[in-house]
Amino acid sequence: MNSAITQHPAAGFKPVLLIFTFLAGAGFLYFVYLATGSHPEKAWLVFLVNFLLFTSLSLGALLFSTIMHFTQAKWCQRLAGVAEAFSAFFPVSLVLFLVLFLGRSHLFTWIGEDLHGKEAWLNIPFLFTRILVGLAILYGLGIGYVVHSLKFRLSRKQDITRLKQFLFNRWQDPSTGLDKTKRHMTFLAGWYMFAFALVLALVGFDLVMSMDPHWYSTLFGAYTFIKAIYAGFGALIIAAAVLHLSSANRFTLSGSQFRDLSTLFFGFAIVWGDFFYAQFLVIWYGNIPEETTYIIERTMTSPWSSIAWAVFLVCFIMPFVVLLRGKFKETPQFMIVICSLVITGFWLEHFLLLAPNYLHGAHGFPIGINEVVITIGFLSLFALSVILYLKQFPDLLESEAGEVV
């Protein structure tokens, strides 16, 4: 390894940053072009789909670190550092949520309708206020946890100057009080996990289920946060595998660490499949028109039925069948492909849940260049957030294996 790489583990990020910056800017401009055109509802639909997906990825990835810290797991120190990098998307996500307010008349089709007594809950001021407060609390807990984790990790590395610069000299002597810092981390990790379940359930109810205000499912909130965990772990695997394969940094994982993380991912594939089946079974067995109409439209009518089958095959059947073999779980290249397909499946799933409310009478495959360009812009913005965090703290990628936070 040459001296330049030794001194600058994040040097390989620079050309990638330029590419992602260009793509994020292009995606934003294309969204503005569509949103000011003749069919702004299509632009706002894709915006909402991507907001939900990438917010879930960032929240679910950080959840890995909080769970591992809370349970005092000994195998995932390096992974925890990478997982915390996803918190860099939290401020971006909050801004994107505020932007959603501009498209409220195009997104919330129930505005002005008779909601049969649901008006007290489904009204724009109350809806945006409760989600904004929920996200602010959840992001605050997550960022607080990451800040204390940085204090602990960098203090142990004696990188006091970098830490004091990042924290604006809030702690005069970060090398002291590490036990207290760990207790704060545990406290914040526990509350983050609790808030994660509540807030994502609320987001699922308000930003997905409410778009068809006459459909309801009491299991949908739990289904939403389980999906976020599953997808978030997939995003973490992709980031860890890319860093592991890159020669521009010193981040490496053993085969057993990849296997353990992939097994956890496989486990949540089964949990998500169980929630998917449980929700579908109850609706089918109850045979209540308000519930079945929603499901029939998305699973038995064209063009949505093909997307529904694609989601089921990519998000459950494929990972379930393939990851039964331990050999694949230890191969970074293979896990990048599997996790990327699963996350793509969840993009389709969000689109499937939302699009029929806006694209009435759609003919042919409803996903085209508009959806692809805007999604690439969101993906680039998401990647930029994570990369900038890792570029700020490249030494966090060099934690010793087996070290426990």
WOLIN-V387041 format. One line per field, one symbol per residue. phi: phi as a letter, one per 40 degrees, with the letter a starting at -180 (. if undefined). Layout:
BEGIN
phi->???
END
This chain:
BEGIN
phi->.ccccccbcbdccdccdcccccccccccccccccccccbcccccccdcdcdcccccccccccddcccccccfcbbbdcccccdccccccdcccccccccdccbdcccccccgcccfgcccccbddcccccccccccccccccccccccccdccccccgcccccccccffcbcbccbgccccccccccccccccccdccccccccccbbcccbccbaacccccdccccccdccccccccccccccccccabcbbccccccccccccccccccccccdccccccccccfcdcccdcccccbbbccccccccccccccbdcccccccccdcccbdcccccccccccccccccccccbddcbbcgcbgccbbccccccccccdccccddcccccccbccccbdccgcbc
END
